[in-house]
Amino acid sequence: MEHQGTTLLALDNGYHLFTRKEGHGAIKLLCVHGGPGGNHEGFDNFAANLPGDEFTVYTYDQLGSYYSDQPDFSLPENQHYLTLDYYLSELEEVRQKLGLEDFYLLGHSWGGLLAQEYALKYGDHLKGLVIMSMIDNIAEYTTHINYLRNKELTPREVKYMKQVEDEENFDDPMYQELLDRLYSLYVVRHPQNKVRTVSKKATAVYNYFQGNNEFVMVGTLNGWDRRADLHRVNTPTLLTFGEFDTMPLDAAQRMKETLPHARLVLTPDGGHGHQIDNPAAFFATLKHFLRQVEHNEF
């Protein structure tokens, strides 16, 4: 798939977002990155795996992330941007300004949370929905990541991590070593597959919503829960998770049973970033779903 350059999209609030369009196919896919505070580079290998004559892939960096504008979120007048409502409205404005209708929405992690919210509020615009490595509530995720940590580390190591977290001394080298060990098992298992290896996370956004890392869930997303609402999403939906995801797979199975038109597929040997860990399996799943929905065969 050819790169077709990038565009700085002017929002109504005066800020600008980085957007990229690749391919020229009839199947239009808008991808929403994780984090919060991640960026479009999590989708860098989509271009090589989705034929450009069949698919058009749109990616963007959310406000505060990477190539997009970076407001000073410490200023009181910018606090309203650090809300779920803002990023959901931003997604809808991006859709409008890109001229997308009857399109496919893919959200990874935090983007998958936004995708669920979008389907509940703006589902009439969607042809298909892909929820990638995100469940329908935060509570079960928090329970699961603590279970994984207790499973992989010794009691002494877990106690050490919790002590560091209580002291907010996150630069502690032993803490970072333990965190890297967990990330290598459950976040990205095969980092050598990354197109780019330098992380460009928007720390201020991430810390506000999430916490200090994937295993410290203390941000404002705590309490988010759509378990009682997902049955209202009638859009054909693909639920895709890694075999070794940070997300609990029993919750993913429940989502499949709750959603009226859903399929759940696990990517073998994949973590939370399973599009990087096992692209062959992930893209086979994604293309099969998109083609089936497009041809009314789902």
C-alpha positions as CSV (number, residue, x, y, z in Angstrom):
1,M,0.0,0.0,0.0
2,E,1.4,3.4,-1.0
3,H,1.9,6.2,1.5
4,Q,-0.2,9.2,0.3
5,G,1.4,11.8,2.5
6,T,0.1,13.3,5.6
7,T,-2.3,16.1,6.5
8,L,-2.5,18.4,9.5
9,L,-6.3,18.5,10.2
10,A,-7.5,21.8,11.6
11,L,-10.0,21.2,14.4
12,D,-12.8,23.7,15.3
13,N,-11.0,24.4,18.6
14,G,-8.0,25.8,16.7
15,Y,-5.6,22.9,17.3
16,H,-4.2,20.6,14.6
17,L,-4.0,16.8,14.4
18,F,-1.6,14.7,12.4
19,T,-3.6,12.4,10.0
20,R,-2.4,9.9,7.4
21,K,-4.3,8.2,4.5
22,E,-2.9,5.1,2.8
23,G,-4.4,3.2,-0.1
24,H,-7.3,3.9,-2.3
25,G,-9.6,0.9,-1.9
26,A,-13.4,0.9,-1.2
27,I,-13.0,-0.6,2.3
28,K,-12.4,2.4,4.5
29,L,-10.8,1.7,7.9
30,L,-10.2,4.4,10.5
31,C,-7.7,3.4,13.3
32,V,-7.7,4.9,16.8
33,H,-4.5,4.4,18.7
34,G,-4.0,3.3,22.3
35,G,-2.4,4.9,25.3
36,P,-4.0,7.2,26.2
37,G,-1.2,9.2,24.7
38,G,0.0,6.6,22.2
39,N,0.2,7.4,18.5
40,H,-0.4,6.2,15.0
41,E,2.9,4.2,14.8
42,G,1.1,1.2,16.4
43,F,-0.5,0.9,12.9
44,D,2.7,1.3,10.9
45,N,2.6,-2.2,9.5
46,F,-1.0,-1.9,8.3
47,A,0.2,-0.4,5.0
48,A,2.3,-3.5,4.2
49,N,-0.5,-6.0,5.1
50,L,-3.7,-4.4,3.6
51,P,-3.7,-4.1,-0.2
52,G,-4.1,-0.5,-1.3
53,D,-6.4,-1.3,-4.2
54,E,-8.9,-2.8,-1.7
55,F,-8.4,-0.8,1.5
56,T,-8.0,2.8,2.5
57,V,-6.5,3.1,6.0
58,Y,-6.8,6.3,8.0
59,T,-4.7,6.9,11.1
60,Y,-4.3,10.0,13.3
61,D,-2.6,11.2,16.5
62,Q,-5.0,12.4,19.2
63,L,-4.6,15.9,20.7
64,G,-1.5,15.9,22.9
65,S,0.1,12.9,21.1
66,Y,3.3,12.8,19.0
67,Y,2.9,14.8,15.8
68,S,-0.4,16.5,16.8
69,D,-0.6,19.8,18.7
70,Q,0.5,19.6,22.4
71,P,-1.6,21.9,24.6
72,D,-0.2,22.7,28.1
73,F,-2.6,20.4,30.0
74,S,-1.5,22.0,33.3
75,L,-3.4,25.2,32.4
76,P,-6.9,25.3,33.8
77,E,-8.4,26.4,30.4
78,N,-7.0,23.1,28.9
79,Q,-8.3,20.7,31.5
80,H,-11.5,20.0,29.6
81,Y,-9.4,18.3,26.9
82,L,-8.4,15.6,29.3
83,T,-11.8,13.9,29.3
84,L,-13.3,10.9,27.6
85,D,-16.0,13.1,26.3
86,Y,-13.4,15.3,24.5
87,Y,-11.6,12.5,22.8
88,L,-14.9,10.9,21.7
89,S,-16.0,14.2,20.2
90,E,-12.6,14.6,18.6
91,L,-13.0,11.2,17.0
92,E,-16.4,12.2,15.5
93,E,-14.9,15.5,14.3
94,V,-12.0,13.6,12.6
95,R,-14.6,11.3,10.9
96,Q,-16.5,14.3,9.6
97,K,-13.5,16.2,8.4
98,L,-12.2,13.1,6.6
99,G,-15.5,12.6,5.0
100,L,-16.1,9.1,6.2
101,E,-19.5,7.4,6.1
102,D,-20.4,3.7,6.2
103,F,-16.8,3.0,7.3
104,Y,-15.0,0.6,9.6
105,L,-13.6,1.7,13.0
106,L,-10.7,0.0,14.6
107,G,-9.7,0.9,18.1
108,H,-6.7,-0.6,20.0
109,S,-6.6,-0.6,23.8
110,W,-7.7,2.9,24.9
111,G,-8.7,3.3,21.2
112,G,-10.9,0.3,21.7
113,L,-12.6,2.0,24.7
114,L,-13.3,5.0,22.4
115,A,-14.5,2.7,19.7
116,Q,-17.1,1.2,22.1
117,E,-18.3,4.6,23.1
118,Y,-18.4,5.7,19.5
119,A,-20.5,2.7,18.5
120,L,-23.0,3.5,21.3
121,K,-23.3,7.2,20.4
122,Y,-22.6,7.4,16.6
123,G,-23.1,3.8,15.5
124,D,-25.3,4.9,12.5
125,H,-22.1,5.9,10.7
126,L,-20.4,2.5,11.0
127,K,-20.4,-0.5,8.7
128,G,-18.1,-2.5,11.0
129,L,-16.3,-2.3,14.3
130,V,-13.0,-3.8,15.4
131,I,-12.3,-3.8,19.1
132,M,-8.6,-4.7,19.6
133,S,-7.3,-5.7,23.0
134,M,-9.9,-3.8,25.1
135,I,-12.6,-5.2,27.3
136,D,-15.9,-3.4,28.3
137,N,-14.8,-2.2,31.8
138,I,-11.7,-1.2,33.8
139,A,-12.3,-3.2,37.0
140,E,-11.7,-6.6,35.4
141,Y,-8.6,-5.3,33.6
142,T,-7.2,-4.0,36.9
143,T,-7.9,-7.4,38.6
144,H,-6.3,-9.3,35.7
145,I,-3.0,-7.3,35.5
146,N,-2.5,-7.8,39.2
147,Y,-3.1,-11.5,38.7
148,L,-0.5,-11.6,36.0
149,R,2.0,-9.8,38.1
150,N,1.5,-12.1,41.0
151,K,1.7,-15.1,38.6
152,E,5.0,-14.1,37.0
153,L,6.9,-12.5,39.8
154,T,7.9,-13.7,43.3
155,P,6.1,-12.4,46.3
156,R,9.3,-10.4,47.2
157,E,9.4,-8.8,43.7
158,V,5.7,-7.9,43.8
159,K,6.1,-6.3,47.3
160,Y,9.1,-4.4,45.9
161,M,7.1,-3.1,43.0
162,K,4.2,-2.0,45.2
163,Q,6.6,-0.2,47.6
164,V,8.1,1.7,44.6
165,E,4.6,2.6,43.4
166,D,3.6,3.9,46.9
167,E,6.7,6.1,46.9
168,E,6.1,7.0,43.2
169,N,9.8,6.3,42.5
170,F,9.1,4.9,39.0
171,D,12.7,5.5,37.8
172,D,14.0,2.9,40.2
173,P,16.2,0.5,38.1
174,M,15.0,-2.7,39.7
175,Y,11.4,-1.6,39.2
176,Q,12.0,-0.9,35.6
177,E,13.7,-4.3,35.1
178,L,10.6,-6.1,36.6
179,L,8.3,-3.9,34.5
180,D,10.3,-4.8,31.3
181,R,10.0,-8.5,32.2
182,L,6.2,-8.2,32.4
183,Y,5.9,-6.1,29.3
184,S,8.0,-8.7,27.3
185,L,5.4,-11.3,28.3
186,Y,2.1,-9.5,28.0
187,V,2.5,-6.2,26.1
188,V,4.8,-6.7,23.1
189,R,6.4,-10.2,23.0
190,H,8.3,-9.7,19.7
191,P,9.6,-6.0,19.7
192,Q,11.9,-6.9,16.9
193,N,8.9,-6.8,14.6
194,K,8.3,-3.1,15.3
195,V,8.7,-0.7,12.3
196,R,10.1,1.9,14.7
197,T,11.6,1.0,18.1
198,V,11.6,4.4,19.8
199,S,8.6,5.0,22.0
200,K,6.9,8.4,21.7
201,K,4.3,8.3,24.4
202,A,2.5,11.5,25.5
203,T,3.2,11.0,29.2
204,A,1.0,13.7,30.6
205,V,-2.1,12.3,28.8
206,Y,-1.2,8.7,29.7
207,N,-0.6,9.5,33.4
208,Y,-3.8,11.4,33.7
209,F,-6.1,8.6,32.3
210,Q,-4.1,5.5,33.1
211,G,-1.4,5.9,35.7
212,N,2.4,5.5,35.4
213,N,2.4,2.2,33.5
214,E,0.1,-0.6,32.3
215,F,0.3,-2.3,35.8
216,V,-0.6,0.9,37.7
217,M,-4.3,1.8,37.1
218,V,-4.9,4.9,39.1
219,G,-6.0,7.4,36.5
220,T,-9.4,8.9,35.7
221,L,-10.5,5.9,33.6
222,N,-11.0,4.0,36.8
223,G,-14.7,3.1,37.1
224,W,-15.4,3.1,33.3
225,D,-17.8,0.3,32.6
226,R,-20.0,-0.5,29.6
227,R,-21.0,-4.1,30.5
228,A,-24.7,-3.1,30.7
229,D,-24.7,-1.3,27.4
230,L,-22.9,-3.4,24.8
231,H,-26.0,-5.3,23.8
232,R,-27.1,-2.1,22.2
233,V,-24.3,-2.2,19.6
234,N,-25.8,-3.8,16.5
235,T,-22.8,-3.2,14.3
236,P,-20.9,-6.3,13.0
237,T,-18.0,-6.5,15.5
238,L,-14.6,-8.2,15.5
239,L,-13.1,-8.7,19.0
240,T,-9.4,-9.4,18.6
241,F,-7.0,-10.1,21.4
242,G,-3.5,-11.6,21.9
243,E,-3.2,-15.1,23.4
244,F,-1.1,-13.5,26.2
245,D,-2.9,-10.2,26.4
246,T,-3.0,-7.9,29.4
247,M,-6.8,-8.0,29.0
248,P,-8.7,-10.9,30.6
249,L,-9.9,-13.3,27.9
250,D,-12.9,-14.5,29.9
251,A,-14.2,-10.9,29.7
252,A,-13.6,-10.9,26.0
253,Q,-15.7,-14.1,25.7
254,R,-18.5,-12.5,27.6
255,M,-18.4,-9.5,25.3
256,K,-18.8,-11.9,22.3
257,E,-21.9,-13.3,23.9
258,T,-23.3,-9.9,24.8
259,L,-22.8,-8.2,21.4
260,P,-25.5,-9.2,18.9
261,H,-23.2,-9.6,15.9
262,A,-19.7,-10.4,17.2
263,R,-16.7,-12.7,16.5
264,L,-13.8,-13.3,19.0
265,V,-10.4,-14.3,17.6
266,L,-7.2,-14.7,19.5
267,T,-3.8,-14.1,17.9
268,P,-1.4,-16.9,18.8
269,D,1.8,-15.9,20.6
270,G,0.5,-12.3,20.8
271,G,0.4,-9.9,23.7
272,H,-1.4,-6.6,24.0
273,G,0.3,-5.4,20.8
274,H,-0.5,-8.6,18.8
275,Q,-0.5,-6.8,15.5
276,I,3.2,-6.5,16.0
277,D,3.8,-9.9,17.7
278,N,2.1,-12.0,15.0
279,P,1.2,-9.8,12.0
280,A,0.5,-12.8,9.7
281,A,-2.2,-14.2,12.0
282,F,-3.6,-10.8,13.0
283,F,-4.0,-9.4,9.5
284,A,-5.5,-12.7,8.2
285,T,-8.2,-12.3,10.9
286,L,-8.7,-8.6,10.1
287,K,-8.9,-9.0,6.3
288,H,-11.3,-12.0,6.6
289,F,-13.7,-9.9,8.8
290,L,-13.6,-6.8,6.7
291,R,-14.2,-8.7,3.5
292,Q,-17.0,-10.7,4.9
293,V,-18.8,-7.6,6.2
294,E,-18.2,-5.8,3.0
295,H,-19.8,-8.6,1.0
296,N,-22.7,-9.2,3.5
297,E,-21.3,-12.6,4.4
298,F,-20.6,-12.0,8.1
